[in-house]
Amino acid sequence: GAVVSQHPSWVICKSGTSVKIECRSLDFQATTMFWYRQFPKQSLMLMATSNEGSKATYEQGVEKDKFLINHASLTLSTLTVTSAHPEDSSFYICSAREFYEQYFGPGTRLTVT
Amino acid sequence: QQQVKQSPQSLIVQKGGISIINCAYENTAFDYFPWYQQFPGKGPALLIAIRPDVSEKKEGRFTISFNKSAKQFSLHIMDSQPGDSATYFCAASGRYGDYKLSFGAGTTVTVRA
């Protein structure tokens, strides 16, 4: 149990375009989902907390207009990177909370050319 | 400011040996302490977790030791295997802030056959 999926697993896009990443909890309902960014050989950096039916809460320094988060249902949250630039290239990981536990998706590798 | 400090940054252990990773925290509001295992290019996987009402928890070859008064906790990997070679992250969360996790910097474990 407690499986979280992400789609796509990797994406390449051109600078200036937008990319949407989906995060789904497959076998449980998650009132809270989280979005992280991870650079090579570094820890996970929390970008935002997403609650179903309400606006996301962004961490300090994260541009909310650039990283749009929508938590449409108890099993789906999406992250849209708008007007992507090469510096947005990274590994994006979502997690879904069930009680105390957070379960992570497999991650999405974004490359902006 | 990193709320959870993790050491060592990396370690090498022989097959069959014991790997020990240590973490320390300051925030006394933390009441949930998970460990995650991450392989390259994958999302973190929940390995084992502990609450502060117990001093030790064991699951297979993995054991968490918890010292509430010292605000420290550690992961012991017994009989280390080459398949255990991965990056391990300790984390902590509390009831506030939707239980968002504060992560340690990570420890890269290499098990030599």
Interface residues (C-beta under 8 A of the other chain):
Chain A: A2 V4 Q6 T32 F34 K41 Q42 S43 L44 L46 T49 N51 T57 F91 I93 S95 R97 Y100 E101 Q102 Y103 F104 G105 P106 G107 R109
Chain B: Y32 P34 Y36 G41 K42 G43 P44 A45 L46 A49 R51 F89 S93 G97 D98 Y99 K100 L101 F103 G104 A105 G106 T108
